[in-house]
Amino acid sequence: MEATASKEAPSRGGPVPPPAPPQGVPMPPIPAPVPPGGAPPAPQPHPPAPPANAPTDILVTSRTLKVEAKLFYLDLKENPRGRYLKITEKSYGQRSTIIVPEQGVGWFADMFAFHASGGDGAPGLAVEELQVENKAFFFDVGENPRGRFLKVSERGGPATRSLLIVPDGGEANAGWAQFAHALTHINDVVKGGDGDGGEGVESGGKSSAG
């Protein structure tokens, strides 16, 4: 009996599908469909992650004051939450810092100007307490055998209490006048200036109070 070759029936609904591979042989990967007019778009890489130590606070402007035997650093900084003034006192190897929200910078400038002028400034400045955000700031004038000083204290925030002692600077309250001048500049930046990103240095005063 003669063997006859079988013929496949022609497909009526489209192209003939490829024959199934023998059992045990893996199927080749199916290529992604190509859109009309060109190749599929290449996958976009993820943007690089910022370094772990990338700075989050930007220095806007700063001033360094030397009042008698003390150094004070006034740094206006900015982060995603806004601007703030960091005032650091360095004396005899010790540091103390207060953080003033930008809304309080003008008040600080007015208070130092008031005391630098001998307390004869504009009316209403005699109230030496400021509430801003979740903090309270207090100005107290003190005196010891070495001279007069302003005690500026902060309550609230991360630290329970922080304290700065600013000597009057001797004749004409030169130390307090320095602070008033520097804070007025910083407040101008807060109110609309871009700052200089740099540092100014001022010095004055003779004795060593506080």
PyMOL commands that place a pseudoatom at each C-alpha (Angstrom):
pseudoatom trace, name=CA, resn=MET, resi=1, chain=A, elem=C, hetatm=0, pos=[0.000, 0.000, 0.000]
pseudoatom trace, name=CA, resn=GLU, resi=2, chain=A, elem=C, hetatm=0, pos=[1.452, 3.309, -1.079]
pseudoatom trace, name=CA, resn=ALA, resi=3, chain=A, elem=C, hetatm=0, pos=[1.777, 6.052, 1.562]
pseudoatom trace, name=CA, resn=THR, resi=4, chain=A, elem=C, hetatm=0, pos=[0.293, 9.349, 0.545]
pseudoatom trace, name=CA, resn=ALA, resi=5, chain=A, elem=C, hetatm=0, pos=[1.548, 12.669, 1.913]
pseudoatom trace, name=CA, resn=SER, resi=6, chain=A, elem=C, hetatm=0, pos=[-1.065, 14.612, 3.804]
pseudoatom trace, name=CA, resn=LYS, resi=7, chain=A, elem=C, hetatm=0, pos=[-1.653, 18.234, 2.852]
pseudoatom trace, name=CA, resn=GLU, resi=8, chain=A, elem=C, hetatm=0, pos=[-2.629, 21.015, 5.247]
pseudoatom trace, name=CA, resn=ALA, resi=9, chain=A, elem=C, hetatm=0, pos=[-5.839, 22.801, 4.507]
pseudoatom trace, name=CA, resn=PRO, resi=10, chain=A, elem=C, hetatm=0, pos=[-5.265, 26.401, 3.440]
pseudoatom trace, name=CA, resn=SER, resi=11, chain=A, elem=C, hetatm=0, pos=[-6.129, 28.999, 6.067]
pseudoatom trace, name=CA, resn=ARG, resi=12, chain=A, elem=C, hetatm=0, pos=[-9.084, 31.160, 5.315]
pseudoatom trace, name=CA, resn=GLY, resi=13, chain=A, elem=C, hetatm=0, pos=[-8.901, 33.585, 8.270]
pseudoatom trace, name=CA, resn=GLY, resi=14, chain=A, elem=C, hetatm=0, pos=[-5.321, 34.908, 8.092]
pseudoatom trace, name=CA, resn=PRO, resi=15, chain=A, elem=C, hetatm=0, pos=[-1.705, 33.749, 8.090]
pseudoatom trace, name=CA, resn=VAL, resi=16, chain=A, elem=C, hetatm=0, pos=[-0.926, 30.239, 9.086]
pseudoatom trace, name=CA, resn=PRO, resi=17, chain=A, elem=C, hetatm=0, pos=[0.356, 30.124, 12.689]
pseudoatom trace, name=CA, resn=PRO, resi=18, chain=A, elem=C, hetatm=0, pos=[3.841, 28.720, 13.170]
pseudoatom trace, name=CA, resn=PRO, resi=19, chain=A, elem=C, hetatm=0, pos=[3.992, 25.094, 14.147]
pseudoatom trace, name=CA, resn=ALA, resi=20, chain=A, elem=C, hetatm=0, pos=[4.225, 24.366, 17.849]
pseudoatom trace, name=CA, resn=PRO, resi=21, chain=A, elem=C, hetatm=0, pos=[7.741, 23.449, 18.991]
pseudoatom trace, name=CA, resn=PRO, resi=22, chain=A, elem=C, hetatm=0, pos=[8.390, 19.907, 20.095]
pseudoatom trace, name=CA, resn=GLN, resi=23, chain=A, elem=C, hetatm=0, pos=[7.686, 19.144, 23.711]
pseudoatom trace, name=CA, resn=GLY, resi=24, chain=A, elem=C, hetatm=0, pos=[10.548, 20.117, 26.034]
pseudoatom trace, name=CA, resn=VAL, resi=25, chain=A, elem=C, hetatm=0, pos=[11.815, 22.950, 23.813]
pseudoatom trace, name=CA, resn=PRO, resi=26, chain=A, elem=C, hetatm=0, pos=[11.212, 26.492, 25.288]
pseudoatom trace, name=CA, resn=MET, resi=27, chain=A, elem=C, hetatm=0, pos=[9.254, 28.992, 23.258]
pseudoatom trace, name=CA, resn=PRO, resi=28, chain=A, elem=C, hetatm=0, pos=[11.310, 31.901, 21.880]
pseudoatom trace, name=CA, resn=PRO, resi=29, chain=A, elem=C, hetatm=0, pos=[10.456, 35.339, 23.340]
pseudoatom trace, name=CA, resn=ILE, resi=30, chain=A, elem=C, hetatm=0, pos=[7.727, 37.246, 21.556]
pseudoatom trace, name=CA, resn=PRO, resi=31, chain=A, elem=C, hetatm=0, pos=[9.021, 40.627, 20.334]
pseudoatom trace, name=CA, resn=ALA, resi=32, chain=A, elem=C, hetatm=0, pos=[7.168, 43.751, 21.460]
pseudoatom trace, name=CA, resn=PRO, resi=33, chain=A, elem=C, hetatm=0, pos=[4.819, 45.147, 18.857]
pseudoatom trace, name=CA, resn=VAL, resi=34, chain=A, elem=C, hetatm=0, pos=[6.313, 47.951, 16.802]
pseudoatom trace, name=CA, resn=PRO, resi=35, chain=A, elem=C, hetatm=0, pos=[4.078, 51.023, 16.583]
pseudoatom trace, name=CA, resn=PRO, resi=36, chain=A, elem=C, hetatm=0, pos=[3.393, 52.416, 13.141]
pseudoatom trace, name=CA, resn=GLY, resi=37, chain=A, elem=C, hetatm=0, pos=[6.096, 54.730, 11.896]
pseudoatom trace, name=CA, resn=GLY, resi=38, chain=A, elem=C, hetatm=0, pos=[9.114, 53.542, 13.835]
pseudoatom trace, name=CA, resn=ALA, resi=39, chain=A, elem=C, hetatm=0, pos=[10.740, 51.555, 16.616]
pseudoatom trace, name=CA, resn=PRO, resi=40, chain=A, elem=C, hetatm=0, pos=[9.338, 51.466, 20.175]
pseudoatom trace, name=CA, resn=PRO, resi=41, chain=A, elem=C, hetatm=0, pos=[10.632, 54.250, 22.478]
pseudoatom trace, name=CA, resn=ALA, resi=42, chain=A, elem=C, hetatm=0, pos=[13.596, 53.350, 24.636]
pseudoatom trace, name=CA, resn=PRO, resi=43, chain=A, elem=C, hetatm=0, pos=[12.903, 53.151, 28.396]
pseudoatom trace, name=CA, resn=GLN, resi=44, chain=A, elem=C, hetatm=0, pos=[13.711, 56.400, 30.210]
pseudoatom trace, name=CA, resn=PRO, resi=45, chain=A, elem=C, hetatm=0, pos=[16.368, 56.149, 32.944]
pseudoatom trace, name=CA, resn=HIS, resi=46, chain=A, elem=C, hetatm=0, pos=[15.429, 57.163, 36.481]
pseudoatom trace, name=CA, resn=PRO, resi=47, chain=A, elem=C, hetatm=0, pos=[16.865, 60.532, 37.577]
pseudoatom trace, name=CA, resn=PRO, resi=48, chain=A, elem=C, hetatm=0, pos=[19.903, 60.118, 39.812]
pseudoatom trace, name=CA, resn=ALA, resi=49, chain=A, elem=C, hetatm=0, pos=[19.198, 60.293, 43.534]
pseudoatom trace, name=CA, resn=PRO, resi=50, chain=A, elem=C, hetatm=0, pos=[20.715, 63.301, 45.349]
pseudoatom trace, name=CA, resn=PRO, resi=51, chain=A, elem=C, hetatm=0, pos=[23.778, 62.533, 47.466]
pseudoatom trace, name=CA, resn=ALA, resi=52, chain=A, elem=C, hetatm=0, pos=[23.035, 61.519, 51.029]
pseudoatom trace, name=CA, resn=ASN, resi=53, chain=A, elem=C, hetatm=0, pos=[25.036, 64.492, 52.333]
pseudoatom trace, name=CA, resn=ALA, resi=54, chain=A, elem=C, hetatm=0, pos=[23.519, 67.086, 49.973]
pseudoatom trace, name=CA, resn=PRO, resi=55, chain=A, elem=C, hetatm=0, pos=[22.946, 70.382, 51.822]
pseudoatom trace, name=CA, resn=THR, resi=56, chain=A, elem=C, hetatm=0, pos=[19.302, 71.223, 52.466]
pseudoatom trace, name=CA, resn=ASP, resi=57, chain=A, elem=C, hetatm=0, pos=[19.846, 74.738, 53.874]
pseudoatom trace, name=CA, resn=ILE, resi=58, chain=A, elem=C, hetatm=0, pos=[21.159, 77.502, 51.619]
pseudoatom trace, name=CA, resn=LEU, resi=59, chain=A, elem=C, hetatm=0, pos=[23.091, 80.462, 53.014]
pseudoatom trace, name=CA, resn=VAL, resi=60, chain=A, elem=C, hetatm=0, pos=[21.430, 83.697, 51.833]
pseudoatom trace, name=CA, resn=THR, resi=61, chain=A, elem=C, hetatm=0, pos=[23.607, 86.259, 53.610]
pseudoatom trace, name=CA, resn=SER, resi=62, chain=A, elem=C, hetatm=0, pos=[25.716, 86.412, 56.761]
pseudoatom trace, name=CA, resn=ARG, resi=63, chain=A, elem=C, hetatm=0, pos=[27.489, 88.808, 59.080]
pseudoatom trace, name=CA, resn=THR, resi=64, chain=A, elem=C, hetatm=0, pos=[30.226, 88.222, 61.656]
pseudoatom trace, name=CA, resn=LEU, resi=65, chain=A, elem=C, hetatm=0, pos=[30.395, 90.624, 64.608]
pseudoatom trace, name=CA, resn=LYS, resi=66, chain=A, elem=C, hetatm=0, pos=[33.202, 91.006, 67.126]
pseudoatom trace, name=CA, resn=VAL, resi=67, chain=A, elem=C, hetatm=0, pos=[31.826, 92.607, 70.271]
pseudoatom trace, name=CA, resn=GLU, resi=68, chain=A, elem=C, hetatm=0, pos=[34.472, 92.987, 72.938]
pseudoatom trace, name=CA, resn=ALA, resi=69, chain=A, elem=C, hetatm=0, pos=[35.910, 89.494, 73.512]
pseudoatom trace, name=CA, resn=LYS, resi=70, chain=A, elem=C, hetatm=0, pos=[33.065, 87.653, 71.771]
pseudoatom trace, name=CA, resn=LEU, resi=71, chain=A, elem=C, hetatm=0, pos=[32.285, 86.598, 68.224]
pseudoatom trace, name=CA, resn=PHE, resi=72, chain=A, elem=C, hetatm=0, pos=[28.738, 86.454, 66.885]
pseudoatom trace, name=CA, resn=TYR, resi=73, chain=A, elem=C, hetatm=0, pos=[27.749, 84.789, 63.616]
pseudoatom trace, name=CA, resn=LEU, resi=74, chain=A, elem=C, hetatm=0, pos=[24.487, 85.922, 62.004]
pseudoatom trace, name=CA, resn=ASP, resi=75, chain=A, elem=C, hetatm=0, pos=[23.491, 83.566, 59.180]
pseudoatom trace, name=CA, resn=LEU, resi=76, chain=A, elem=C, hetatm=0, pos=[20.285, 84.021, 57.202]
pseudoatom trace, name=CA, resn=LYS, resi=77, chain=A, elem=C, hetatm=0, pos=[19.469, 80.630, 55.705]
pseudoatom trace, name=CA, resn=GLU, resi=78, chain=A, elem=C, hetatm=0, pos=[16.734, 79.175, 53.545]
pseudoatom trace, name=CA, resn=ASN, resi=79, chain=A, elem=C, hetatm=0, pos=[15.242, 75.699, 53.192]
pseudoatom trace, name=CA, resn=PRO, resi=80, chain=A, elem=C, hetatm=0, pos=[11.986, 74.335, 51.712]
pseudoatom trace, name=CA, resn=ARG, resi=81, chain=A, elem=C, hetatm=0, pos=[10.097, 75.586, 54.791]
pseudoatom trace, name=CA, resn=GLY, resi=82, chain=A, elem=C, hetatm=0, pos=[11.277, 79.202, 54.484]
pseudoatom trace, name=CA, resn=ARG, resi=83, chain=A, elem=C, hetatm=0, pos=[13.989, 81.517, 55.763]
pseudoatom trace, name=CA, resn=TYR, resi=84, chain=A, elem=C, hetatm=0, pos=[15.364, 81.797, 59.288]
pseudoatom trace, name=CA, resn=LEU, resi=85, chain=A, elem=C, hetatm=0, pos=[18.159, 83.604, 61.102]
pseudoatom trace, name=CA, resn=LYS, resi=86, chain=A, elem=C, hetatm=0, pos=[20.718, 81.587, 63.032]
pseudoatom trace, name=CA, resn=ILE, resi=87, chain=A, elem=C, hetatm=0, pos=[22.641, 83.642, 65.612]
pseudoatom trace, name=CA, resn=THR, resi=88, chain=A, elem=C, hetatm=0, pos=[25.618, 81.925, 67.228]
pseudoatom trace, name=CA, resn=GLU, resi=89, chain=A, elem=C, hetatm=0, pos=[27.734, 83.312, 70.066]
pseudoatom trace, name=CA, resn=LYS, resi=90, chain=A, elem=C, hetatm=0, pos=[31.294, 82.038, 70.472]
pseudoatom trace, name=CA, resn=SER, resi=91, chain=A, elem=C, hetatm=0, pos=[33.098, 82.927, 73.669]
pseudoatom trace, name=CA, resn=TYR, resi=92, chain=A, elem=C, hetatm=0, pos=[35.945, 81.212, 75.512]
pseudoatom trace, name=CA, resn=GLY, resi=93, chain=A, elem=C, hetatm=0, pos=[35.520, 78.046, 73.439]
pseudoatom trace, name=CA, resn=GLN, resi=94, chain=A, elem=C, hetatm=0, pos=[31.793, 77.795, 74.155]
pseudoatom trace, name=CA, resn=ARG, resi=95, chain=A, elem=C, hetatm=0, pos=[28.973, 78.178, 71.627]
pseudoatom trace, name=CA, resn=SER, resi=96, chain=A, elem=C, hetatm=0, pos=[25.344, 79.127, 72.073]
pseudoatom trace, name=CA, resn=THR, resi=97, chain=A, elem=C, hetatm=0, pos=[22.783, 79.430, 69.269]
pseudoatom trace, name=CA, resn=ILE, resi=98, chain=A, elem=C, hetatm=0, pos=[19.266, 80.753, 68.817]
pseudoatom trace, name=CA, resn=ILE, resi=99, chain=A, elem=C, hetatm=0, pos=[17.077, 80.328, 65.725]
pseudoatom trace, name=CA, resn=VAL, resi=100, chain=A, elem=C, hetatm=0, pos=[14.842, 83.266, 64.771]
pseudoatom trace, name=CA, resn=PRO, resi=101, chain=A, elem=C, hetatm=0, pos=[12.041, 82.746, 62.212]
pseudoatom trace, name=CA, resn=GLU, resi=102, chain=A, elem=C, hetatm=0, pos=[12.134, 85.348, 59.441]
pseudoatom trace, name=CA, resn=GLN, resi=103, chain=A, elem=C, hetatm=0, pos=[9.044, 87.085, 60.877]
pseudoatom trace, name=CA, resn=GLY, resi=104, chain=A, elem=C, hetatm=0, pos=[11.081, 88.013, 63.973]
pseudoatom trace, name=CA, resn=VAL, resi=105, chain=A, elem=C, hetatm=0, pos=[14.175, 89.496, 62.296]
pseudoatom trace, name=CA, resn=GLY, resi=106, chain=A, elem=C, hetatm=0, pos=[12.709, 93.007, 62.050]
pseudoatom trace, name=CA, resn=TRP, resi=107, chain=A, elem=C, hetatm=0, pos=[11.725, 92.937, 65.719]
pseudoatom trace, name=CA, resn=PHE, resi=108, chain=A, elem=C, hetatm=0, pos=[15.277, 91.944, 66.687]
pseudoatom trace, name=CA, resn=ALA, resi=109, chain=A, elem=C, hetatm=0, pos=[16.675, 94.838, 64.629]
pseudoatom trace, name=CA, resn=ASP, resi=110, chain=A, elem=C, hetatm=0, pos=[14.284, 97.282, 66.328]
pseudoatom trace, name=CA, resn=MET, resi=111, chain=A, elem=C, hetatm=0, pos=[15.103, 96.018, 69.815]
pseudoatom trace, name=CA, resn=PHE, resi=112, chain=A, elem=C, hetatm=0, pos=[18.871, 96.355, 69.356]
pseudoatom trace, name=CA, resn=ALA, resi=113, chain=A, elem=C, hetatm=0, pos=[18.419, 99.825, 67.841]
pseudoatom trace, name=CA, resn=PHE, resi=114, chain=A, elem=C, hetatm=0, pos=[16.200, 100.795, 70.782]
pseudoatom trace, name=CA, resn=HIS, resi=115, chain=A, elem=C, hetatm=0, pos=[18.780, 99.747, 73.370]
pseudoatom trace, name=CA, resn=ALA, resi=116, chain=A, elem=C, hetatm=0, pos=[21.716, 101.136, 71.367]
pseudoatom trace, name=CA, resn=SER, resi=117, chain=A, elem=C, hetatm=0, pos=[20.026, 104.550, 71.443]
pseudoatom trace, name=CA, resn=GLY, resi=118, chain=A, elem=C, hetatm=0, pos=[19.708, 104.392, 75.228]
pseudoatom trace, name=CA, resn=GLY, resi=119, chain=A, elem=C, hetatm=0, pos=[16.066, 103.373, 75.263]
pseudoatom trace, name=CA, resn=ASP, resi=120, chain=A, elem=C, hetatm=0, pos=[14.820, 106.616, 73.695]
pseudoatom trace, name=CA, resn=GLY, resi=121, chain=A, elem=C, hetatm=0, pos=[13.572, 104.995, 70.509]
pseudoatom trace, name=CA, resn=ALA, resi=122, chain=A, elem=C, hetatm=0, pos=[10.070, 104.825, 69.095]
pseudoatom trace, name=CA, resn=PRO, resi=123, chain=A, elem=C, hetatm=0, pos=[7.207, 104.178, 71.549]
pseudoatom trace, name=CA, resn=GLY, resi=124, chain=A, elem=C, hetatm=0, pos=[5.972, 100.636, 71.884]
pseudoatom trace, name=CA, resn=LEU, resi=125, chain=A, elem=C, hetatm=0, pos=[9.417, 99.038, 71.741]
pseudoatom trace, name=CA, resn=ALA, resi=126, chain=A, elem=C, hetatm=0, pos=[9.622, 98.719, 75.524]
pseudoatom trace, name=CA, resn=VAL, resi=127, chain=A, elem=C, hetatm=0, pos=[7.725, 95.403, 75.329]
pseudoatom trace, name=CA, resn=GLU, resi=128, chain=A, elem=C, hetatm=0, pos=[10.691, 93.076, 75.261]
pseudoatom trace, name=CA, resn=GLU, resi=129, chain=A, elem=C, hetatm=0, pos=[8.973, 89.801, 74.516]
pseudoatom trace, name=CA, resn=LEU, resi=130, chain=A, elem=C, hetatm=0, pos=[8.137, 88.313, 71.134]
pseudoatom trace, name=CA, resn=GLN, resi=131, chain=A, elem=C, hetatm=0, pos=[5.939, 85.328, 70.328]
pseudoatom trace, name=CA, resn=VAL, resi=132, chain=A, elem=C, hetatm=0, pos=[6.536, 83.913, 66.851]
pseudoatom trace, name=CA, resn=GLU, resi=133, chain=A, elem=C, hetatm=0, pos=[5.483, 80.480, 65.599]
pseudoatom trace, name=CA, resn=ASN, resi=134, chain=A, elem=C, hetatm=0, pos=[6.070, 78.081, 68.498]
pseudoatom trace, name=CA, resn=LYS, resi=135, chain=A, elem=C, hetatm=0, pos=[8.784, 80.188, 70.147]
pseudoatom trace, name=CA, resn=ALA, resi=136, chain=A, elem=C, hetatm=0, pos=[9.110, 83.050, 72.601]
pseudoatom trace, name=CA, resn=PHE, resi=137, chain=A, elem=C, hetatm=0, pos=[12.057, 85.476, 72.701]
pseudoatom trace, name=CA, resn=PHE, resi=138, chain=A, elem=C, hetatm=0, pos=[12.964, 87.727, 75.637]
pseudoatom trace, name=CA, resn=PHE, resi=139, chain=A, elem=C, hetatm=0, pos=[15.313, 90.719, 75.933]
pseudoatom trace, name=CA, resn=ASP, resi=140, chain=A, elem=C, hetatm=0, pos=[16.648, 91.594, 79.398]
pseudoatom trace, name=CA, resn=VAL, resi=141, chain=A, elem=C, hetatm=0, pos=[19.237, 94.252, 80.212]
pseudoatom trace, name=CA, resn=GLY, resi=142, chain=A, elem=C, hetatm=0, pos=[21.734, 93.245, 82.880]
pseudoatom trace, name=CA, resn=GLU, resi=143, chain=A, elem=C, hetatm=0, pos=[24.846, 94.688, 84.457]
pseudoatom trace, name=CA, resn=ASN, resi=144, chain=A, elem=C, hetatm=0, pos=[27.880, 93.310, 86.255]
pseudoatom trace, name=CA, resn=PRO, resi=145, chain=A, elem=C, hetatm=0, pos=[31.284, 94.747, 87.276]
pseudoatom trace, name=CA, resn=ARG, resi=146, chain=A, elem=C, hetatm=0, pos=[32.479, 94.387, 83.672]
pseudoatom trace, name=CA, resn=GLY, resi=147, chain=A, elem=C, hetatm=0, pos=[29.648, 96.402, 82.145]
pseudoatom trace, name=CA, resn=ARG, resi=148, chain=A, elem=C, hetatm=0, pos=[26.129, 96.151, 80.759]
pseudoatom trace, name=CA, resn=PHE, resi=149, chain=A, elem=C, hetatm=0, pos=[24.801, 93.431, 78.503]
pseudoatom trace, name=CA, resn=LEU, resi=150, chain=A, elem=C, hetatm=0, pos=[21.653, 92.273, 76.745]
pseudoatom trace, name=CA, resn=LYS, resi=151, chain=A, elem=C, hetatm=0, pos=[20.480, 88.792, 77.598]
pseudoatom trace, name=CA, resn=VAL, resi=152, chain=A, elem=C, hetatm=0, pos=[18.555, 87.365, 74.634]
pseudoatom trace, name=CA, resn=SER, resi=153, chain=A, elem=C, hetatm=0, pos=[16.780, 84.107, 75.404]
pseudoatom trace, name=CA, resn=GLU, resi=154, chain=A, elem=C, hetatm=0, pos=[14.749, 81.729, 73.265]
pseudoatom trace, name=CA, resn=ARG, resi=155, chain=A, elem=C, hetatm=0, pos=[12.152, 79.323, 74.640]
pseudoatom trace, name=CA, resn=GLY, resi=156, chain=A, elem=C, hetatm=0, pos=[10.462, 76.646, 72.601]
pseudoatom trace, name=CA, resn=GLY, resi=157, chain=A, elem=C, hetatm=0, pos=[11.543, 74.858, 69.460]
pseudoatom trace, name=CA, resn=PRO, resi=158, chain=A, elem=C, hetatm=0, pos=[13.931, 71.873, 69.504]
pseudoatom trace, name=CA, resn=ALA, resi=159, chain=A, elem=C, hetatm=0, pos=[15.871, 73.266, 72.467]
pseudoatom trace, name=CA, resn=THR, resi=160, chain=A, elem=C, hetatm=0, pos=[14.016, 74.004, 75.679]
pseudoatom trace, name=CA, resn=ARG, resi=161, chain=A, elem=C, hetatm=0, pos=[15.963, 77.229, 76.171]
pseudoatom trace, name=CA, resn=SER, resi=162, chain=A, elem=C, hetatm=0, pos=[18.888, 78.962, 74.467]
pseudoatom trace, name=CA, resn=LEU, resi=163, chain=A, elem=C, hetatm=0, pos=[20.665, 82.100, 75.617]
pseudoatom trace, name=CA, resn=LEU, resi=164, chain=A, elem=C, hetatm=0, pos=[22.933, 84.787, 74.142]
pseudoatom trace, name=CA, resn=ILE, resi=165, chain=A, elem=C, hetatm=0, pos=[24.789, 87.442, 76.148]
pseudoatom trace, name=CA, resn=VAL, resi=166, chain=A, elem=C, hetatm=0, pos=[25.595, 90.545, 74.062]
pseudoatom trace, name=CA, resn=PRO, resi=167, chain=A, elem=C, hetatm=0, pos=[27.849, 93.169, 75.731]
pseudoatom trace, name=CA, resn=ASP, resi=168, chain=A, elem=C, hetatm=0, pos=[26.964, 96.818, 75.148]
pseudoatom trace, name=CA, resn=GLY, resi=169, chain=A, elem=C, hetatm=0, pos=[30.382, 97.394, 73.588]
pseudoatom trace, name=CA, resn=GLY, resi=170, chain=A, elem=C, hetatm=0, pos=[31.399, 100.288, 75.776]
pseudoatom trace, name=CA, resn=GLU, resi=171, chain=A, elem=C, hetatm=0, pos=[31.055, 103.889, 74.612]
pseudoatom trace, name=CA, resn=ALA, resi=172, chain=A, elem=C, hetatm=0, pos=[27.786, 104.728, 72.811]
pseudoatom trace, name=CA, resn=ASN, resi=173, chain=A, elem=C, hetatm=0, pos=[26.643, 101.119, 73.158]
pseudoatom trace, name=CA, resn=ALA, resi=174, chain=A, elem=C, hetatm=0, pos=[28.780, 100.258, 70.131]
pseudoatom trace, name=CA, resn=GLY, resi=175, chain=A, elem=C, hetatm=0, pos=[28.165, 96.517, 70.417]
pseudoatom trace, name=CA, resn=TRP, resi=176, chain=A, elem=C, hetatm=0, pos=[24.396, 96.835, 70.367]
pseudoatom trace, name=CA, resn=ALA, resi=177, chain=A, elem=C, hetatm=0, pos=[24.658, 99.359, 67.516]
pseudoatom trace, name=CA, resn=GLN, resi=178, chain=A, elem=C, hetatm=0, pos=[26.639, 96.785, 65.509]
pseudoatom trace, name=CA, resn=PHE, resi=179, chain=A, elem=C, hetatm=0, pos=[23.876, 94.264, 66.005]
pseudoatom trace, name=CA, resn=ALA, resi=180, chain=A, elem=C, hetatm=0, pos=[21.221, 96.797, 64.986]
pseudoatom trace, name=CA, resn=HIS, resi=181, chain=A, elem=C, hetatm=0, pos=[23.128, 97.631, 61.788]
pseudoatom trace, name=CA, resn=ALA, resi=182, chain=A, elem=C, hetatm=0, pos=[23.705, 93.987, 60.818]
pseudoatom trace, name=CA, resn=LEU, resi=183, chain=A, elem=C, hetatm=0, pos=[20.128, 92.952, 61.618]
pseudoatom trace, name=CA, resn=THR, resi=184, chain=A, elem=C, hetatm=0, pos=[18.720, 95.860, 59.607]
pseudoatom trace, name=CA, resn=HIS, resi=185, chain=A, elem=C, hetatm=0, pos=[20.681, 94.671, 56.573]
pseudoatom trace, name=CA, resn=ILE, resi=186, chain=A, elem=C, hetatm=0, pos=[19.468, 91.106, 57.057]
pseudoatom trace, name=CA, resn=ASN, resi=187, chain=A, elem=C, hetatm=0, pos=[15.877, 92.284, 57.493]
pseudoatom trace, name=CA, resn=ASP, resi=188, chain=A, elem=C, hetatm=0, pos=[16.118, 94.171, 54.188]
pseudoatom trace, name=CA, resn=VAL, resi=189, chain=A, elem=C, hetatm=0, pos=[17.058, 90.870, 52.554]
pseudoatom trace, name=CA, resn=VAL, resi=190, chain=A, elem=C, hetatm=0, pos=[14.145, 89.117, 54.258]
pseudoatom trace, name=CA, resn=LYS, resi=191, chain=A, elem=C, hetatm=0, pos=[11.742, 91.757, 52.931]
pseudoatom trace, name=CA, resn=GLY, resi=192, chain=A, elem=C, hetatm=0, pos=[12.693, 91.204, 49.325]
pseudoatom trace, name=CA, resn=GLY, resi=193, chain=A, elem=C, hetatm=0, pos=[16.400, 91.180, 48.674]
pseudoatom trace, name=CA, resn=ASP, resi=194, chain=A, elem=C, hetatm=0, pos=[18.238, 88.172, 47.283]
pseudoatom trace, name=CA, resn=GLY, resi=195, chain=A, elem=C, hetatm=0, pos=[21.179, 88.471, 49.644]
pseudoatom trace, name=CA, resn=ASP, resi=196, chain=A, elem=C, hetatm=0, pos=[24.826, 88.369, 48.724]
pseudoatom trace, name=CA, resn=GLY, resi=197, chain=A, elem=C, hetatm=0, pos=[25.628, 84.810, 49.773]
pseudoatom trace, name=CA, resn=GLY, resi=198, chain=A, elem=C, hetatm=0, pos=[28.722, 86.244, 51.412]
pseudoatom trace, name=CA, resn=GLU, resi=199, chain=A, elem=C, hetatm=0, pos=[29.913, 87.520, 54.709]
pseudoatom trace, name=CA, resn=GLY, resi=200, chain=A, elem=C, hetatm=0, pos=[30.501, 90.897, 56.284]
pseudoatom trace, name=CA, resn=VAL, resi=201, chain=A, elem=C, hetatm=0, pos=[32.683, 91.419, 59.333]
pseudoatom trace, name=CA, resn=GLU, resi=202, chain=A, elem=C, hetatm=0, pos=[32.268, 94.172, 61.909]
pseudoatom trace, name=CA, resn=SER, resi=203, chain=A, elem=C, hetatm=0, pos=[34.083, 94.718, 65.180]
pseudoatom trace, name=CA, resn=GLY, resi=204, chain=A, elem=C, hetatm=0, pos=[34.046, 97.114, 68.085]
pseudoatom trace, name=CA, resn=GLY, resi=205, chain=A, elem=C, hetatm=0, pos=[33.910, 97.494, 71.839]
pseudoatom trace, name=CA, resn=LYS, resi=206, chain=A, elem=C, hetatm=0, pos=[36.616, 97.487, 74.471]
pseudoatom trace, name=CA, resn=SER, resi=207, chain=A, elem=C, hetatm=0, pos=[35.596, 95.855, 77.721]
pseudoatom trace, name=CA, resn=SER, resi=208, chain=A, elem=C, hetatm=0, pos=[34.403, 92.309, 78.322]
pseudoatom trace, name=CA, resn=ALA, resi=209, chain=A, elem=C, hetatm=0, pos=[30.937, 92.200, 79.808]
pseudoatom trace, name=CA, resn=GLY, resi=210, chain=A, elem=C, hetatm=0, pos=[28.694, 89.188, 80.096]
for i in range(1, 210): cmd.bond("trace and resi %d" % i, "trace and resi %d" % (i + 1))
show_as sticks, trace
zoom trace
